[in-house]
């Protein structure tokens, strides 16, 4: 009879009677052990009930250990299995490891050896969680002290990376997670003040240790040097990809590529018409509006027309610099576009530079905002990351990267901006011509709470176009979103807990740019 709370071990060995002292030892240590003498019975036990770990003899008559392992994994893929073998042959170990065993032991085994192995497998998640919680609580004071003093852009990147790592690794300790969420919000509060102070100076200077690379400098700083290496370059812009989402992609891509990680800061507003147009044109929004007044007026009309001129901007970038290159541009919006791209991905290697815009992550963010079902599936940022990882692992995009990993090429991967989960409303006042975005507004004589937003009275020092002398911008800080006083409570509830972009936060502004070089070539 199963004793509630006791870890459960299944031990399969055709000489199980000789192992009774080992089983008794494990039982005295608080484990419940079920023993069987063959592989078929082991598979049946796994099918019928839950176990925490399986000890599996490699050499059993009938169904052998490796065959039993495959059957068990088909039923319970996450169940830890320890292979116990008399053989130390390398090919056997490679085959076993390839079939996802958690560990292996060589006979004869002693009780303490078995105990330590089980303890490690069963308690490692708890031990790891406690260790990460302890690391964060020790780091809390250092992060809090850093937020009291002036930070350089590189120091802000380092602080954001540390907070993100803890956000990814803290599991189970809800108290520590609450402290982390509060500190993340405090970091964004300080970051908003910092950006308000330094941003115009950034635009008036060149990149250095006190000034990061911005959106309009991505092509000259990262893409052009890669073209000089003589390999075909594929430049991926994954719309609305946060740093934590990149880290999920990285786990799958790291075995295939050598990765070189850098960061750039998204221009303000952290939105598609501004940041992504700046990437492809190499121009600030104010300069782009002067050079392409018709295209810019289109960019302000609505979502469908925001980035229809990226290919034109990209070719113009090369023409202004008198650079010659065979360029291809592709925008992948739906699944059909993506599958077609994956099928013909090698065709892109015939060009010097292929620029590929991937819209899925942005679509996912907007879909979650509009769908109660997706909010249930991804109720918080951890679940949102997991949803993104699941998509990527089974996506045409990952399939394309797997093919590119076998080719002689260089991949530059980045995004135009990230997104933040909006939890706090703030009132805004404007006329009927005011833009409709939730994290930024532009229009005539806008008014809002300047504790919650940056009011840009003169757009030009912020690199933004000014259509009239009364044009102003509002950029939301922290996790605020703009709501008009009319039907205030309705819109507060409608947009609370949605992922948005366009404002000033670590998650929106500090974005990864990664160079990937295939390991196989």
C-alpha positions in Angstrom: 0.0 0.0 0.0 1.4 3.4 -1.0 2.3 5.7 1.9 1.4 9.3 1.1 4.4 11.6 1.1 7.0 8.9 0.6 9.2 9.1 -2.5 8.5 6.0 -4.7 11.2 3.9 -6.3 10.6 1.2 -8.9 13.6 -1.3 -9.0 13.7 -3.8 -11.9 16.4 -6.5 -11.7 16.2 -10.2 -12.5 18.3 -10.9 -9.3 16.1 -8.7 -7.1 16.2 -11.2 -4.2 19.9 -10.6 -3.9 19.2 -6.9 -3.5 16.8 -7.2 -0.5 19.3 -5.6 1.9 19.6 -2.6 -0.4 15.8 -2.3 -0.5 15.4 -2.5 3.3 18.1 0.2 3.6 16.2 2.5 1.3 13.0 1.8 3.2 14.6 2.8 6.5 15.6 6.1 4.8 12.0 6.9 4.0 11.6 5.5 0.5 8.9 3.2 -0.7 10.3 0.6 -3.1 8.4 -1.6 -5.5 10.5 -4.4 -7.0 10.0 -6.4 -10.2 12.2 -9.1 -11.9 11.7 -8.2 -15.6 11.2 -5.4 -18.0 7.6 -6.2 -19.0 6.5 -6.0 -15.3 8.5 -2.7 -15.0 6.6 -1.2 -17.9 3.3 -2.4 -16.6 4.0 -0.9 -13.2 4.9 2.5 -14.7 1.7 2.3 -16.8 -0.4 1.6 -13.6 1.0 4.0 -11.0 3.3 7.0 -10.3 6.9 6.6 -9.4 9.6 9.2 -8.7 12.6 7.3 -10.0 13.3 3.9 -11.7 16.4 1.7 -11.1 16.7 -0.4 -14.2 19.0 -3.4 -14.6 20.6 -3.3 -18.1 20.9 -7.1 -18.5 17.6 -8.9 -17.9 16.3 -11.9 -19.8 13.4 -11.2 -22.2 13.0 -7.5 -22.5 16.4 -6.0 -21.9 17.2 -2.8 -20.0 17.5 -0.5 -23.1 14.2 -1.8 -24.6 12.5 -1.4 -21.2 13.9 2.1 -21.0 12.4 3.1 -24.3 9.0 1.7 -23.3 9.1 3.6 -20.0 10.0 6.9 -21.7 7.1 6.4 -24.1 4.8 6.3 -21.1 6.4 8.8 -18.8 9.0 10.9 -20.6 10.0 13.0 -17.6 10.4 10.0 -15.2 14.1 9.8 -14.0 15.6 6.4 -14.9 19.0 5.1 -13.5 20.6 2.3 -15.6 22.4 -0.3 -13.5 24.9 -2.3 -15.5 27.8 -4.7 -15.3 29.3 -3.3 -18.4 31.4 -0.2 -18.7 31.6 -0.3 -22.5 31.6 3.2 -24.0 29.1 2.5 -26.8 26.6 1.1 -24.3 26.8 4.3 -22.1 26.5 6.5 -25.2 23.4 4.6 -26.3 21.9 4.7 -22.8 22.6 8.5 -22.5 21.1 9.0 -25.9 17.9 7.5 -24.7 17.7 10.0 -21.9 18.7 8.1 -18.8 19.3 10.4 -15.8 22.3 8.5 -14.5 24.0 5.1 -14.6 25.7 2.9 -12.0 28.1 0.0 -12.5 27.6 -3.2 -10.5 28.2 -4.2 -7.9 26.4 -1.3 -6.2 26.2 -0.6 -2.5 23.2 0.8 -0.6 24.8 4.2 0.1 25.6 4.7 -3.6 21.9 4.0 -4.5 20.7 6.3 -1.8 22.9 9.2 -2.9 21.8 8.8 -6.5 18.1 8.7 -5.6 18.5 11.6 -3.2 20.2 13.7 -5.9 17.5 13.0 -8.5 14.6 13.5 -6.2 15.8 16.4 -4.2 17.8 18.3 -6.7 14.9 20.6 -7.8 14.2 21.6 -4.2 17.9 22.0 -3.4 18.4 24.1 -6.5 15.3 26.2 -5.7 16.6 26.9 -2.2 20.0 27.8 -3.5 18.7 30.3 -6.1 16.4 31.8 -3.4 19.4 32.2 -1.1 21.5 33.7 -4.0 18.8 36.2 -4.8 18.2 37.3 -1.2 22.0 37.8 -0.9 22.0 39.8 -4.1 18.9 41.9 -3.1 20.9 44.4 -1.1 23.6 44.8 -3.8 20.9 45.4 -6.4 19.1 47.9 -4.2 22.4 49.7 -3.5 23.2 49.9 -7.2 19.8 51.5 -7.8 20.7 54.3 -5.4 23.7 55.5 -7.5 24.3 56.5 -11.1 24.5 53.6 -13.5 26.1 53.5 -17.0 24.2 51.8 -19.8 26.4 48.7 -19.4 25.6 48.6 -15.7 21.9 48.8 -16.5 22.3 45.9 -18.9 24.1 43.9 -16.2 21.4 44.7 -13.6 18.6 43.7 -16.1 20.4 40.4 -16.9 20.7 39.6 -13.2 17.0 40.3 -12.5 16.0 38.3 -15.5 18.2 35.3 -14.5 16.5 35.3 -11.0 13.1 35.6 -12.7 13.8 32.5 -14.8 15.4 30.4 -12.0 13.3 31.3 -8.9 10.8 28.5 -8.6 8.6 27.4 -5.6 9.6 30.2 -3.2 6.7 32.6 -3.6 8.0 34.9 -0.9 11.3 35.4 -2.8 9.4 35.8 -6.1 7.2 38.6 -4.6 10.4 40.4 -3.4 11.9 40.0 -6.9 8.8 41.4 -8.6 8.8 44.4 -6.3 12.5 45.0 -6.9 12.0 44.7 -10.7 9.3 47.4 -10.5 11.6 49.6 -8.4 14.3 49.1 -11.0 11.9 50.2 -13.7 10.9 53.3 -11.7 14.6 54.3 -11.4 15.2 53.4 -15.1 12.4 55.6 -16.2 13.9 58.6 -14.5 17.3 57.8 -15.9 16.0 57.6 -19.5 14.1 60.9 -19.1 17.4 62.6 -18.1 19.8 61.1 -20.5 17.9 60.2 -23.7 18.2 63.5 -25.5 22.0 63.6 -24.8 22.3 60.1 -26.2 20.8 61.2 -29.5 23.2 64.2 -29.6 26.3 62.0 -29.2 28.1 59.0 -30.5 28.0 55.5 -28.9 30.6 55.0 -26.1 30.6 53.6 -22.5 28.1 56.3 -21.5 25.9 55.9 -24.5 24.6 52.5 -25.8 24.0 51.4 -29.4 20.5 52.5 -30.4 18.1 51.0 -33.0 19.2 53.1 -35.9 22.8 52.0 -35.4 22.2 48.2 -35.5 23.0 47.9 -39.2 26.3 49.8 -39.2 27.5 48.3 -35.9 26.5 44.7 -36.3 25.4 43.8 -39.8 27.9 45.5 -42.0 30.9 44.0 -40.1 29.4 40.6 -40.6 29.1 41.2 -44.3 32.8 42.0 -44.4 33.5 38.4 -43.4 32.5 37.2 -46.8 29.7 34.8 -45.8 26.0 35.2 -46.6 24.3 37.1 -43.7 20.8 36.4 -42.6 19.5 39.2 -40.5 16.4 38.2 -38.4 14.3 40.8 -36.6 11.8 39.0 -34.4 9.2 41.6 -33.5 8.6 42.2 -29.8 11.0 39.6 -28.4 12.1 40.2 -24.8 15.4 39.1 -23.4 13.9 36.4 -21.3 12.2 34.9 -24.4 15.6 34.9 -26.2 17.0 32.9 -23.3 14.4 30.2 -24.0 15.4 30.2 -27.7 19.0 30.1 -26.7 18.7 26.7 -25.0 17.7 25.1 -28.3 20.1 27.1 -30.5 23.3 26.8 -28.3 24.1 23.2 -29.4 23.9 24.3 -33.1 25.7 27.6 -33.1 28.5 29.6 -31.4 26.7 32.5 -29.9 27.9 36.1 -29.3 25.5 38.1 -27.3 25.3 41.9 -27.2 22.5 44.4 -26.5 21.1 47.5 -28.0 18.6 50.0 -26.7 15.3 50.4 -28.6 14.5 53.9 -29.6 11.5 55.7 -28.1 8.6 55.0 -28.5 9.5 51.3 -28.2 7.0 50.6 -31.0 7.2 49.2 -34.5 6.8 52.4 -36.6 9.7 54.0 -34.7 12.2 51.3 -33.6 11.9 48.9 -36.5 11.8 51.6 -39.2 14.9 53.0 -37.5 16.7 49.6 -37.7 16.1 49.3 -41.5 16.7 52.9 -42.4 19.6 53.7 -40.1 17.8 57.0 -39.3 16.1 58.5 -36.3 12.3 58.9 -36.7 12.6 62.7 -37.1 15.1 62.2 -40.0 13.1 59.5 -41.6 10.0 61.6 -41.5 11.9 64.4 -43.3 13.4 62.1 -45.9 10.2 60.1 -46.5 7.3 62.4 -45.5 4.7 60.3 -47.4 5.9 57.0 -45.9 5.9 58.5 -42.4 2.4 59.7 -42.7 1.4 56.2 -43.7 3.3 54.9 -40.6 1.0 56.9 -38.4 -2.2 55.7 -40.0 -2.5 52.2 -38.5 -1.1 48.8 -37.8 -1.4 47.5 -41.4 0.6 50.3 -42.9 3.2 50.8 -40.2 6.2 49.0 -41.8 5.3 48.6 -45.4 8.4 50.5 -46.5 11.1 48.6 -44.7 12.6 47.1 -47.9 12.8 50.6 -49.4 14.5 51.9 -46.3 17.0 49.0 -46.3 18.1 49.6 -49.9 18.3 53.3 -49.3 20.6 52.7 -46.3 23.1 50.9 -48.6 22.7 53.5 -51.4 23.5 56.4 -49.0 26.7 54.6 -48.0 27.5 53.6 -51.6 27.7 50.0 -50.6 26.9 47.3 -53.1 25.3 44.1 -51.9 22.8 41.6 -53.2 19.9 42.2 -50.7 16.7 40.2 -50.1 13.9 41.2 -47.8 11.1 39.0 -46.5 8.4 39.6 -43.9 6.9 36.5 -42.4 3.5 37.1 -40.8 1.4 33.9 -40.8 2.2 30.2 -40.5 2.0 29.7 -44.2 4.7 32.4 -44.8 6.9 30.7 -42.2 6.5 27.2 -43.6 7.3 28.5 -47.1 10.4 30.2 -45.7 11.6 27.0 -44.0 11.2 25.0 -47.2 13.3 27.4 -49.3 15.7 28.7 -46.6 18.8 27.7 -48.6 17.7 30.0 -51.4 18.4 32.9 -49.1 22.1 31.9 -49.0 22.4 33.1 -52.6 22.2 36.8 -51.4 24.8 38.8 -49.5 22.2 40.0 -47.0 18.8 38.5 -46.3 16.6 40.5 -44.0 13.8 38.5 -42.4 11.1 40.0 -40.2 9.3 37.5 -38.0 6.0 38.7 -36.6 4.9 35.7 -34.6 6.0 36.8 -31.1 4.3 40.2 -31.5 1.2 38.4 -32.7 1.3 36.2 -29.6 1.5 39.2 -27.3 -1.5 40.9 -29.0 -3.4 37.6 -29.1 -2.9 37.1 -25.4 -4.3 40.6 -24.8 -7.4 39.8 -26.8 -8.0 36.2 -25.7 -9.3 35.0 -22.3 -8.1 31.5 -23.3 -4.5 32.5 -23.8 -4.6 34.5 -20.5 -5.6 31.3 -18.8 -2.8 29.4 -20.5 -0.2 32.1 -19.8 -1.5 34.0 -16.7 2.0 35.4 -15.9 5.4 36.1 -17.3 6.7 32.6 -16.5 3.8 31.0 -18.4 4.2 33.5 -21.2 7.8 32.5 -21.6 6.9 28.8 -21.6 4.3 29.4 -24.3 6.8 31.2 -26.4 9.4 28.4 -25.9 6.8 25.7 -26.9 6.0 27.6 -30.1 9.6 28.0 -31.0 10.5 24.4 -30.3 7.9 23.1 -32.7 8.1 26.0 -35.2 9.1 26.4 -38.8 11.6 29.0 -37.5 13.5 26.4 -35.4 13.4 24.1 -38.4 15.0 26.8 -40.5 17.7 27.4 -38.0 18.5 23.7 -37.9 19.0 23.7 -41.6 21.1 26.9 -41.5 23.3 25.3 -38.8 24.6 23.0 -41.6 25.4 25.9 -43.9 28.3 28.3 -44.3 26.6 31.5 -43.2 26.3 34.1 -40.4 23.1 34.9 -38.6 22.4 38.2 -36.8 19.2 37.9 -34.7 17.6 40.8 -32.8 14.3 42.5 -32.2 12.9 46.0 -32.5 11.6 46.2 -28.9 10.3 44.1 -26.1 7.1 44.2 -24.1 5.9 44.7 -20.5 3.0 43.2 -18.6 0.9 46.3 -17.8 -0.8 46.2 -14.4 -1.4 49.9 -13.5 -3.6 52.4 -15.3 -2.9 56.2 -15.6 -5.2 58.9 -16.9 -4.4 60.7 -20.1 -6.1 63.8 -21.7 -6.0 64.5 -25.4 -8.2 65.4 -28.4 -9.8 63.1 -31.0 -6.7 63.1 -33.1 -4.6 61.6 -30.4 -3.0 58.2 -31.2 -4.6 55.1 -29.8 -1.6 53.1 -28.4 -1.7 52.1 -24.8 2.0 52.8 -23.8 2.6 55.9 -25.9 0.6 58.8 -27.2 1.2 61.6 -29.7 -1.1 64.5 -30.4 -1.7 68.1 -29.6 -1.2 69.4 -26.0 -1.4 66.0 -24.3 -1.6 65.9 -20.5 -0.9 63.1 -18.1 0.5 62.3 -14.7 4.2 63.0 -15.1 5.0 60.5 -12.3 3.8 57.8 -14.6 5.0 59.0 -18.0 7.6 61.1 -19.8 5.9 64.2 -21.3 7.9 65.2 -24.4 7.0 68.8 -25.1 9.6 69.2 -27.8 9.8 66.1 -29.9 13.0 67.0 -31.9 15.6 66.4 -29.1 13.9 63.0 -28.6 14.5 62.2 -32.2 10.8 62.4 -33.0 8.9 64.1 -35.8 6.9 67.2 -35.0 3.9 67.8 -37.3 3.0 71.1 -35.6 4.2 73.4 -32.8 1.7 71.8 -30.5 2.7 68.2 -31.1 3.6 66.4 -27.9 4.3 62.8 -26.9 3.6 60.8 -23.7 5.7 57.8 -23.0 4.5 55.5 -20.2 7.0 54.4 -17.5 7.2 51.3 -15.4 4.1 49.1 -16.1 1.5 51.9 -16.6 -0.9 52.0 -19.5 -2.9 55.0 -20.6 -6.7 55.2 -20.1 -9.0 58.2 -21.0 -11.3 59.5 -18.2 -14.4 58.5 -20.4 -15.5 55.0 -19.5 -12.4 54.8 -17.3 -13.2 51.7 -15.3 -14.3 49.7 -18.4 -10.9 50.3 -20.2 -8.9 49.8 -17.0 -10.3 46.3 -16.7 -10.1 45.7 -20.4 -6.4 46.3 -20.7 -5.1 45.4 -17.3 -2.7 42.4 -17.4 -1.9 42.7 -21.1 1.5 42.7 -22.7 2.2 46.1 -24.3 5.0 48.1 -25.8 5.8 51.7 -26.7 6.9 52.9 -23.3 10.0 53.1 -21.1 11.0 49.9 -19.2 13.9 47.6 -19.0 11.9 44.9 -20.8 11.0 47.1 -23.7 14.2 49.1 -24.2 17.1 46.7 -23.5 17.0 44.1 -26.2 19.4 41.3 -27.3 21.3 41.2 -30.6 23.0 37.9 -31.2 25.5 36.7 -33.8 25.2 33.0 -34.5 27.8 31.0 -36.4 27.2 27.4 -37.3 29.4 24.9 -35.4 29.2 22.3 -38.1 31.1 24.3 -40.7 
